[in-house]
């Protein structure tokens, strides 16, 4: 399988994402996949999407804003490119901690007081 790994990014969690991306790339290569690592920067979307569109799957290794808030997921959905992980709605709701707590509580799922 030809897999693109998006990592790095521009959020405050960039350093963690760089480490995550390296680990994902290494693991996928050990499993025999062809992997292209892409240090994600929204200023270079044309170049990034040009590389990603030729892949079978995208593995999102981004942390924080853009990677975990549904933004990248929405972009990949628009381009009909499959990816690993939660979709737009789940990602965006999970990043909004107060909204996530409201949803959990409305379904009788215990939440910590905050």
C-alpha positions in Angstrom: 0.0 0.0 0.0 1.2 3.5 -0.8 0.6 5.6 2.4 1.1 9.3 3.1 1.9 10.3 6.7 1.0 13.9 7.6 3.0 15.1 10.6 4.7 18.2 12.0 2.3 21.0 11.3 2.2 24.5 12.7 0.5 24.0 16.1 2.1 24.4 19.5 2.4 20.6 19.5 4.7 20.5 16.4 7.6 18.8 18.2 5.4 16.0 19.5 3.9 15.5 16.0 7.4 15.3 14.5 8.2 12.4 16.8 4.8 10.8 16.2 5.3 11.0 12.4 8.7 9.4 12.6 7.3 6.5 14.6 4.4 6.0 12.2 6.6 6.1 9.2 9.0 3.6 10.7 6.2 1.2 11.7 4.5 1.4 8.3 7.8 0.7 6.5 8.5 -2.3 8.7 5.1 -3.6 7.7 6.2 -3.4 4.1 4.3 -0.3 2.9 5.5 2.4 0.6 5.5 5.5 2.7 5.8 9.2 2.0 6.3 11.5 5.0 4.9 15.0 4.6 5.7 17.8 7.1 2.4 19.5 6.9 2.2 23.3 6.4 -1.0 24.8 5.2 1.0 27.4 3.2 2.0 24.5 0.9 -1.4 22.9 0.4 -1.1 22.6 -3.4 2.2 20.7 -3.1 0.9 18.5 -0.2 -2.3 17.6 -1.9 -0.5 16.8 -5.1 1.5 14.2 -3.2 -1.4 12.9 -1.2 -3.8 12.4 -4.1 -1.6 9.6 -5.5 -1.6 7.6 -2.2 -4.0 4.8 -1.2 -4.4 6.2 2.3 -3.4 9.1 4.5 -2.3 8.5 8.1 -2.7 11.7 10.1 0.0 12.1 12.7 -0.7 15.8 13.3 -1.4 17.0 16.8 -3.4 20.1 17.9 -5.0 22.6 15.6 -5.6 21.5 12.0 -4.6 17.9 12.7 -7.0 17.0 15.4 -9.8 19.6 15.0 -11.4 18.2 11.8 -9.7 20.7 9.4 -7.4 18.2 7.6 -10.1 15.6 7.7 -12.5 17.9 6.0 -9.9 18.7 3.3 -9.3 15.0 2.7 -13.0 14.3 2.6 -13.5 17.0 0.0 -10.9 15.3 -2.2 -12.3 11.8 -1.5 -9.0 10.6 -0.1 -9.3 7.9 2.6 -7.6 8.5 5.9 -7.0 6.8 9.3 -8.8 8.2 12.3 -11.9 10.1 13.3 -13.9 12.1 10.8 -14.6 15.8 10.8 -17.5 15.9 13.3 -15.9 13.6 15.9 -12.5 15.4 15.6 -14.0 18.9 15.9 -16.2 17.9 18.9 -13.4 16.2 20.7 -11.3 19.4 20.4 -14.1 21.4 22.0 -13.8 20.0 25.5 -16.8 21.8 26.9 -19.0 20.7 24.0 -17.7 17.1 24.3 -18.5 17.1 28.0 -22.1 18.3 27.3 -22.6 15.6 24.7 -21.2 12.9 27.1 -23.4 14.1 29.9 -26.5 14.1 27.7 -25.8 10.4 27.1 -25.3 9.7 30.8 -21.6 9.2 30.3 -19.8 10.3 33.5 -17.5 13.3 33.1 -15.0 14.9 35.4 -16.0 18.3 36.9 -14.1 21.1 35.4 
